[in-house]
Amino acid sequence: MKEQELCMFLVKELVSNKDEVKIETVEEENAIVFKVSVAEADIGRVIGREGRTANAIRTLVRALSDSRKKIIVKFN
């Protein structure tokens, strides 16, 4: 799934602990949810000031999607 690969690439480029980046994909009836987990020390880098970085990641992943389902990216 190219959306998941893009999300993984973007997040790994932002964090210090690249080995701790994990993405769980949950396919729901009308949405695909990517649950992104990073090291606790890196969560601020991924979310960014006022959530700008997280929103940029979400926008890029949605723009790449050719799925008819809604793409949701959650960070924990």
Backbone bond lengths (Angstrom), bond angles and torsions (degrees), N, CA, C in turn:
res aa  C-N    CA-C-N  psi(-1)  N-CA   C-N-CA  omega(-1)  CA-C   N-CA-C  phi
1 M - - - 1.444 - - 1.524 108.50 -
2 K 1.294 116.36 116.83 1.462 120.99 -173.82 1.527 112.99 -67.39
3 E 1.337 117.02 -29.71 1.467 119.47 178.34 1.524 110.75 -63.80
4 Q 1.315 116.16 -42.94 1.469 121.09 179.61 1.526 110.71 -65.67
5 E 1.316 117.42 -40.21 1.466 121.14 178.68 1.526 111.24 -63.33
6 L 1.327 117.43 -41.94 1.461 121.36 177.93 1.520 110.77 -64.26
7 C 1.312 116.81 -44.78 1.460 121.16 179.08 1.528 110.18 -60.53
8 M 1.310 117.71 -44.96 1.465 122.34 178.86 1.526 110.20 -61.32
9 F 1.313 118.07 -44.87 1.461 122.05 -179.75 1.525 110.84 -61.29
10 L 1.325 117.18 -48.98 1.462 120.98 -177.91 1.523 111.73 -61.48
11 V 1.321 116.69 -45.08 1.464 120.23 -178.46 1.525 110.58 -66.98
12 K 1.333 117.61 -42.68 1.467 120.19 -179.22 1.527 111.98 -63.23
13 E 1.316 117.27 -31.33 1.463 120.00 178.75 1.528 111.96 -71.21
14 L 1.311 117.67 -21.07 1.457 121.62 -177.73 1.530 114.13 -90.36
15 V 1.325 117.65 -28.70 1.467 120.86 -169.87 1.526 112.65 -95.72
16 S 1.332 115.04 162.75 1.464 121.57 175.99 1.522 110.97 -86.94
17 N 1.327 117.09 -38.50 1.466 122.38 -177.82 1.526 109.65 -98.20
18 K 1.313 115.87 80.02 1.467 121.39 -175.34 1.530 112.71 -64.08
19 D 1.335 117.16 -28.70 1.463 120.65 -178.34 1.530 112.62 -70.95
20 E 1.319 117.65 -18.75 1.459 120.67 -176.72 1.529 113.19 -94.03
21 V 1.322 117.53 4.61 1.469 120.95 178.23 1.519 108.47 -81.38
22 K 1.332 114.83 124.93 1.463 120.68 178.71 1.518 108.28 -135.85
23 I 1.316 115.57 141.19 1.462 120.39 176.75 1.519 108.47 -125.75
24 E 1.328 114.95 122.64 1.456 121.70 176.06 1.526 106.96 -102.85
25 T 1.302 117.26 128.98 1.461 121.91 179.93 1.519 109.54 -103.76
26 V 1.319 115.77 125.86 1.459 121.71 177.51 1.517 107.02 -120.72
27 E 1.329 115.92 120.54 1.464 120.10 -179.54 1.520 108.50 -99.27
28 E 1.318 115.34 117.05 1.450 121.56 179.19 1.528 108.86 -102.32
29 E 1.303 115.92 -177.82 1.457 120.76 -175.42 1.529 112.75 -59.02
30 N 1.326 116.66 -45.50 1.464 119.02 -178.09 1.526 112.38 -129.48
31 A 1.335 117.30 22.35 1.465 120.64 179.41 1.527 110.19 -154.13
32 I 1.312 114.07 154.57 1.462 121.43 171.80 1.523 105.74 -116.85
33 V 1.340 116.34 124.11 1.460 121.77 -176.19 1.524 108.86 -110.30
34 F 1.336 116.03 125.61 1.455 122.03 173.17 1.520 107.22 -102.75
35 K 1.327 117.18 116.62 1.462 121.83 177.36 1.523 107.28 -100.51
36 V 1.330 115.89 107.23 1.459 122.55 -175.04 1.521 109.45 -96.11
37 S 1.329 116.08 126.02 1.462 122.23 176.68 1.515 109.07 -115.41
38 V 1.331 116.08 133.32 1.464 122.21 176.13 1.519 108.16 -132.51
39 A 1.334 116.46 169.94 1.461 121.00 176.46 1.521 108.99 -61.70
40 E 1.314 115.76 149.01 1.463 120.79 -178.31 1.528 112.14 -57.97
41 A 1.320 116.72 -33.96 1.466 120.83 -179.47 1.532 111.94 -70.02
42 D 1.325 117.50 -20.62 1.466 121.57 -175.85 1.525 114.49 -100.07
43 I 1.318 118.08 -5.70 1.464 119.54 -174.12 1.525 111.66 -62.00
44 G 1.311 118.03 -34.68 1.462 121.11 178.50 1.512 112.81 -65.23
45 R 1.315 116.73 -35.31 1.469 120.82 178.25 1.518 111.36 -67.43
46 V 1.316 116.19 -37.66 1.463 120.61 -177.22 1.530 110.75 -75.05
47 I 1.314 117.06 -38.71 1.460 120.09 -178.95 1.527 110.72 -77.54
48 G 1.327 117.17 -43.02 1.462 120.51 177.77 1.515 112.84 78.75
49 R 1.298 115.40 173.79 1.464 121.10 -179.48 1.523 109.65 -66.63
50 E 1.324 115.24 124.45 1.471 123.05 -178.92 1.528 112.75 55.64
51 G 1.326 117.83 24.04 1.464 121.69 176.86 1.515 114.80 77.86
52 R 1.308 116.88 14.19 1.478 119.71 -175.97 1.519 112.71 -65.54
53 T 1.330 117.10 -41.82 1.468 119.65 -179.17 1.524 110.37 -66.75
54 A 1.327 117.13 -44.23 1.468 120.92 178.32 1.523 110.84 -60.36
55 N 1.320 117.04 -42.65 1.464 120.27 178.77 1.523 111.79 -65.70
56 A 1.321 117.52 -35.70 1.466 120.78 177.77 1.527 110.41 -65.80
57 I 1.327 116.99 -41.53 1.468 120.85 177.56 1.523 109.59 -61.88
58 R 1.325 116.77 -46.18 1.475 120.80 178.97 1.530 111.02 -58.98
59 T 1.319 116.89 -43.29 1.463 121.20 -178.69 1.522 111.36 -63.37
60 L 1.328 117.00 -44.72 1.468 120.55 -179.63 1.525 111.67 -64.74
61 V 1.324 116.90 -42.20 1.468 120.15 -179.08 1.521 110.06 -65.94
62 R 1.324 117.33 -41.55 1.473 120.44 178.34 1.522 111.64 -65.90
63 A 1.330 116.82 -37.54 1.461 120.73 -178.80 1.527 111.22 -65.70
64 L 1.304 117.39 -33.20 1.460 121.61 -179.39 1.527 111.92 -77.44
65 S 1.300 116.66 -23.70 1.456 121.25 -173.27 1.522 112.10 -66.55
66 D 1.320 114.69 136.86 1.457 119.97 172.42 1.532 109.87 -113.99
67 S 1.315 115.14 10.34 1.455 121.51 179.04 1.523 110.50 -77.15
68 R 1.302 116.52 148.64 1.461 120.90 176.36 1.526 110.52 -79.42
69 K 1.321 116.41 -11.47 1.456 121.03 179.52 1.519 110.43 -86.25
70 K 1.309 115.48 152.62 1.457 121.63 177.80 1.531 108.75 -72.26
71 I 1.310 117.35 139.93 1.462 122.98 178.14 1.525 108.14 -102.39
72 I 1.332 115.87 125.67 1.466 121.59 178.49 1.510 108.04 -122.08
73 V 1.341 117.08 130.41 1.462 122.13 177.46 1.514 107.69 -116.20
74 K 1.343 115.78 121.47 1.467 122.16 179.14 1.527 108.31 -116.19
75 F 1.325 116.19 142.25 1.454 121.39 179.90 1.525 109.47 -115.30
76 N 1.369 116.21 133.51 1.457 120.20 173.45 1.484 109.01 -130.47
